[in-house]
Amino acid sequence: MTSLPGGDGGGSTPEPPLPPCARCGAVPEGPPVTWTCSVENGVRRYFCDRCSRDHLRSIEGRLDSVWW
């Protein structure tokens, strides 16, 4: 890995905000590694563990979340 002379250039970029659950609005406390990511109509939607478990059959059936 190489770096620019004189340090890191004055600062680092801030981390993007963590996405809330698209179903219930829950916000993850850390990186949502156990959450489900779904792409619906070209838009990424994230679902928390509880919503993912409650709607597992719909997710496996590839139904859009509006049908849950």
C-alpha positions in Angstrom: 0.0 0.0 0.0 1.4 3.4 -0.9 0.5 6.7 0.7 1.0 10.3 -0.4 4.0 12.2 0.9 3.0 14.3 3.9 0.4 12.1 5.5 -3.1 11.1 4.6 -4.1 14.3 2.8 -5.8 16.1 5.6 -8.5 13.7 6.8 -10.4 10.6 6.1 -13.8 10.3 4.5 -16.6 9.7 7.0 -18.3 6.3 7.0 -21.7 6.3 5.3 -24.7 6.1 7.7 -26.0 2.6 8.4 -29.2 1.9 6.6 -32.4 1.3 8.7 -34.6 -1.7 8.2 -36.9 -1.1 5.2 -39.7 -2.9 7.0 -39.8 -1.8 10.6 -37.2 1.1 10.7 -34.8 -0.5 13.2 -31.3 1.0 13.1 -28.4 -1.4 13.5 -26.0 -0.8 16.4 -23.0 -1.8 14.3 -22.4 -3.1 10.8 -25.5 -5.1 9.9 -23.7 -8.3 9.0 -26.7 -10.6 9.8 -29.2 -8.4 8.0 -30.8 -9.4 4.6 -30.1 -7.2 1.5 -32.7 -7.3 -1.3 -32.6 -5.5 -4.6 -36.1 -4.5 -5.7 -36.6 -2.4 -8.8 -32.9 -1.5 -8.8 -33.0 -0.2 -5.2 -31.1 -2.0 -2.3 -33.3 -2.6 0.7 -32.0 -3.9 4.0 -34.1 -6.0 6.5 -33.3 -6.7 10.1 -33.0 -10.2 11.5 -36.5 -10.2 12.9 -38.2 -9.0 9.7 -36.1 -11.4 7.7 -37.2 -14.4 9.9 -40.9 -13.3 9.9 -41.0 -13.1 6.1 -38.5 -15.8 5.1 -41.0 -17.7 2.8 -41.8 -14.5 1.0 -38.1 -13.7 0.6 -37.3 -17.2 -0.7 -40.3 -16.9 -3.1 -38.8 -13.6 -4.4 -41.8 -11.6 -3.6 -41.3 -7.8 -3.4 -41.6 -6.5 0.1 -44.8 -4.6 -0.8 -46.5 -8.1 -0.9 -45.5 -9.1 2.6 
